[in-house]
């Protein structure tokens, strides 16, 4: 596991950035790691540059969120017996793991199985026929893993590609590409804004509080020539002056 770099600025200290960027079910530390990496890469100075870097972080975070959303949607379809992308092997494995974690949710978990498989487990493994919950769970898992899973695997064969095609329809792909393009455009605008801001700061004269511009001399002694806001050096009178 990658350890956070303690030398990086803490991105969560920049206002309420993390609160607005991270949804309740997301990991704020992951966003902090991403934001801090971008701060380290771009070294923003001032609120304008910091805001641009945050916009880049938000865009990249949304791309990750989109990938998670698509993966979650696909898993949901693979656990839906009525969907063309249903994966019986995957559903049985998930069921076997969940029944040990929360056996009281047995009926709810059966909804991820085909009607035939659910009826078989209900009929052959009634809870009252076992002395303990652990004994019952073990018997159900044994049936799933030694009988039902091998049968489903033989039936599924190479259906993985078929299931992928059933989920990744043309409409789904078009929607994903459209969202990706919008997010990338947002990131590109933020990068352009950041670069322009940095360039503008380098071009602007450094004006001191008394209205003079400090121009660093190229002489070896490093002395500076002071120019007032009218463009005259100290001691030089303006045109027409006495």
C-alpha positions as CSV (number, residue, x, y, z in Angstrom):
1,X,0.0,0.0,0.0
2,X,1.4,3.4,-1.0
3,X,2.2,5.6,1.9
4,X,1.2,9.3,1.6
5,X,4.0,11.7,1.1
6,X,4.2,13.9,4.2
7,X,6.0,16.6,2.2
8,X,2.9,17.2,0.1
9,X,0.5,20.0,0.9
10,X,-2.6,18.8,2.5
11,X,-5.3,19.2,-0.2
12,X,-8.1,18.9,2.4
13,X,-6.9,22.1,4.0
14,X,-7.9,24.1,0.9
15,X,-11.3,25.3,1.9
16,X,-14.1,22.8,1.7
17,X,-12.7,21.1,-1.4
18,X,-13.0,17.6,-0.2
19,X,-16.5,18.1,1.1
20,X,-17.7,19.2,-2.3
21,X,-15.8,16.7,-4.3
22,X,-16.3,13.4,-2.5
23,X,-19.7,11.7,-2.3
24,X,-20.6,10.1,1.1
25,X,-19.8,6.6,-0.1
26,X,-16.4,7.6,-1.6
27,X,-13.0,7.6,0.1
28,X,-11.9,11.2,0.9
29,X,-8.3,10.0,1.4
30,X,-8.2,8.8,-2.2
31,X,-9.3,12.2,-3.4
32,X,-6.8,13.9,-1.1
33,X,-4.0,11.7,-2.6
34,X,-5.0,12.7,-6.1
35,X,-5.4,16.4,-5.3
36,X,-2.1,16.5,-3.4
37,X,-0.3,14.8,-6.3
38,X,-1.6,17.5,-8.7
39,X,-0.6,20.2,-6.2
40,X,2.9,18.7,-6.2
41,X,3.0,18.5,-10.0
42,X,1.7,22.0,-10.7
43,X,2.9,23.9,-7.6
44,X,-0.1,26.4,-7.7
45,X,0.6,29.8,-6.2
46,X,-2.4,31.8,-5.1
47,X,-6.2,31.1,-5.1
48,X,-6.6,31.3,-8.9
49,X,-4.0,28.6,-9.6
50,X,-5.3,26.5,-6.6
51,X,-8.8,26.7,-8.0
52,X,-7.6,25.5,-11.4
53,X,-5.7,22.6,-9.9
54,X,-8.8,21.7,-7.9
55,X,-10.8,21.7,-11.1
56,X,-8.3,19.3,-12.7
57,X,-8.6,17.0,-9.7
58,X,-12.4,17.1,-9.8
59,X,-12.3,16.1,-13.5
60,X,-10.0,13.2,-12.9
61,X,-12.0,12.1,-9.9
62,X,-15.2,12.1,-12.0
63,X,-13.5,9.9,-14.6
64,X,-12.7,7.4,-11.8
65,X,-16.3,7.7,-10.5
66,X,-17.6,7.0,-14.0
67,X,-15.5,3.8,-14.2
68,X,-16.8,2.7,-10.8
69,X,-20.4,3.4,-11.8
70,X,-20.1,1.4,-15.0
71,X,-18.5,-1.5,-13.1
72,X,-21.2,-1.4,-10.4
73,X,-23.9,-1.3,-13.1
74,X,-22.4,-4.3,-14.8
75,X,-22.2,-6.3,-11.6
76,X,-25.8,-5.5,-10.9
77,X,-26.8,-6.9,-14.3
78,X,-24.7,-10.0,-13.8
79,X,-26.7,-10.7,-10.7
80,X,-30.1,-10.1,-12.3
81,X,-31.5,-13.4,-13.6
82,X,-33.8,-11.4,-15.9
83,X,-31.0,-9.5,-17.7
84,X,-29.2,-10.8,-20.8
85,X,-25.9,-10.2,-19.1
86,X,-26.7,-12.5,-16.2
87,X,-23.8,-14.6,-15.0
88,X,-24.9,-17.6,-13.1
89,X,-21.4,-18.7,-12.1
90,X,-20.7,-15.3,-10.7
91,X,-24.1,-15.1,-9.0
92,X,-23.6,-18.5,-7.2
93,X,-20.1,-17.4,-5.9
94,X,-21.5,-14.2,-4.6
95,X,-24.4,-16.0,-3.0
96,X,-22.1,-18.5,-1.3
97,X,-20.0,-15.7,0.2
98,X,-23.0,-13.6,1.4
99,X,-24.9,-16.5,3.0
100,X,-22.0,-17.0,5.4
101,X,-21.8,-13.3,6.2
102,X,-25.5,-12.7,6.8
103,X,-27.4,-16.0,6.9
104,X,-30.6,-14.2,8.0
105,X,-30.7,-12.6,4.5
106,X,-31.0,-16.0,2.8
107,X,-34.3,-15.2,1.0
108,X,-33.0,-11.8,-0.2
109,X,-29.8,-13.4,-1.6
110,X,-31.8,-16.0,-3.5
111,X,-33.2,-13.3,-5.8
112,X,-29.8,-13.3,-7.5
113,X,-30.2,-16.9,-8.5
114,X,-32.4,-18.5,-11.2
115,X,-35.9,-19.6,-10.1
116,X,-34.8,-23.2,-10.4
117,X,-31.7,-22.8,-8.3
118,X,-33.6,-20.8,-5.6
119,X,-36.4,-23.4,-5.4
120,X,-33.8,-26.2,-5.1
121,X,-32.1,-24.6,-2.1
122,X,-35.3,-23.8,-0.4
123,X,-36.6,-27.3,-0.7
124,X,-33.5,-29.3,0.1
125,X,-32.0,-27.1,2.8
126,X,-34.7,-26.0,5.2
127,X,-33.3,-24.2,8.2
128,X,-35.3,-26.2,10.7
129,X,-33.7,-29.5,9.5
130,X,-30.3,-28.5,10.9
131,X,-29.2,-28.2,14.5
132,X,-27.3,-24.9,14.1
133,X,-27.1,-22.0,11.7
134,X,-23.4,-22.8,11.0
135,X,-24.3,-26.4,10.0
136,X,-27.0,-25.1,7.7
137,X,-24.8,-22.5,6.1
138,X,-22.0,-25.1,5.6
139,X,-24.5,-27.5,3.9
140,X,-25.8,-24.8,1.6
141,X,-22.3,-23.7,0.6
142,X,-21.2,-27.3,0.0
143,X,-24.2,-27.8,-2.4
144,X,-23.4,-24.6,-4.2
145,X,-19.7,-25.1,-4.6
146,X,-19.6,-28.8,-5.3
147,X,-22.8,-29.3,-7.3
148,X,-24.3,-26.1,-8.6
149,X,-21.2,-24.2,-9.5
150,X,-19.6,-26.9,-11.7
151,X,-22.9,-27.4,-13.5
152,X,-23.2,-23.6,-14.1
153,X,-19.6,-23.4,-15.3
154,X,-20.2,-26.2,-17.8
155,X,-23.3,-24.4,-19.1
156,X,-21.7,-21.0,-19.2
157,X,-18.7,-22.1,-21.2
158,X,-17.3,-19.1,-23.0
159,X,-20.4,-17.0,-22.3
160,X,-18.3,-14.2,-20.8
161,X,-18.0,-12.5,-24.2
162,X,-21.7,-12.9,-24.7
163,X,-22.4,-11.3,-21.3
164,X,-20.1,-8.4,-22.1
165,X,-21.9,-7.8,-25.4
166,X,-25.2,-7.9,-23.6
167,X,-24.1,-5.2,-21.2
168,X,-21.9,-3.0,-23.4
169,X,-24.5,-2.2,-26.0
170,X,-24.0,0.6,-28.5
171,X,-26.1,2.9,-26.4
172,X,-24.0,2.3,-23.3
173,X,-20.8,2.8,-25.2
174,X,-22.0,6.0,-26.8
175,X,-23.1,7.4,-23.4
176,X,-19.8,6.5,-21.8
177,X,-17.8,8.1,-24.6
178,X,-19.9,11.2,-24.4
179,X,-19.4,11.6,-20.7
180,X,-15.7,10.9,-21.0
181,X,-15.4,13.6,-23.7
182,X,-17.2,16.2,-21.5
183,X,-15.0,15.5,-18.5
184,X,-11.8,15.6,-20.6
185,X,-12.9,19.0,-22.1
186,X,-13.4,20.3,-18.5
187,X,-9.9,19.1,-17.5
188,X,-8.4,20.6,-20.7
189,X,-10.0,24.0,-19.9
190,X,-8.7,23.9,-16.4
191,X,-5.2,23.1,-17.5
192,X,-5.3,25.9,-20.1
193,X,-6.5,28.3,-17.5
194,X,-3.7,27.3,-15.1
195,X,-1.0,27.6,-17.8
196,X,-2.4,31.0,-18.9
197,X,-2.5,32.3,-15.3
198,X,1.1,31.2,-14.6
199,X,2.2,32.8,-17.9
200,X,0.4,36.0,-17.2
201,X,1.9,36.3,-13.7
202,X,5.4,36.0,-15.3
203,X,4.6,38.8,-17.8
204,X,3.0,41.3,-15.5
205,X,5.5,43.8,-13.9
206,X,6.1,43.6,-10.3
207,X,4.6,46.8,-8.9
208,X,5.7,47.8,-5.4
209,X,3.1,49.5,-3.0
210,X,4.5,53.0,-3.8
211,X,3.7,52.6,-7.5
212,X,7.2,51.8,-8.7
213,X,8.3,48.9,-10.8
214,X,11.3,46.9,-9.7
215,X,13.5,45.9,-12.6
216,X,16.4,43.6,-11.7
217,X,19.7,44.9,-13.2
218,X,21.9,42.5,-15.1
219,X,25.0,44.1,-13.5
220,X,27.2,41.9,-11.4
221,X,26.4,43.8,-8.2
222,X,22.7,42.9,-8.7
223,X,21.4,46.4,-8.0
224,X,17.9,47.1,-9.1
225,X,16.7,50.1,-11.1
226,X,13.5,51.6,-9.9
227,X,11.0,52.8,-12.5
228,X,7.8,54.7,-11.4
229,X,4.4,53.9,-12.9
230,X,4.9,56.5,-15.6
231,X,8.0,54.7,-16.9
232,X,10.6,57.2,-15.6
233,X,13.6,56.2,-13.6
234,X,14.2,57.9,-10.3
235,X,15.7,61.4,-10.7
236,X,14.5,61.7,-14.3
237,X,11.9,64.4,-14.8
238,X,8.9,63.9,-17.0
239,X,8.7,65.5,-20.4
240,X,8.0,69.2,-20.1
241,X,8.8,69.3,-16.4
242,X,11.1,71.8,-14.8
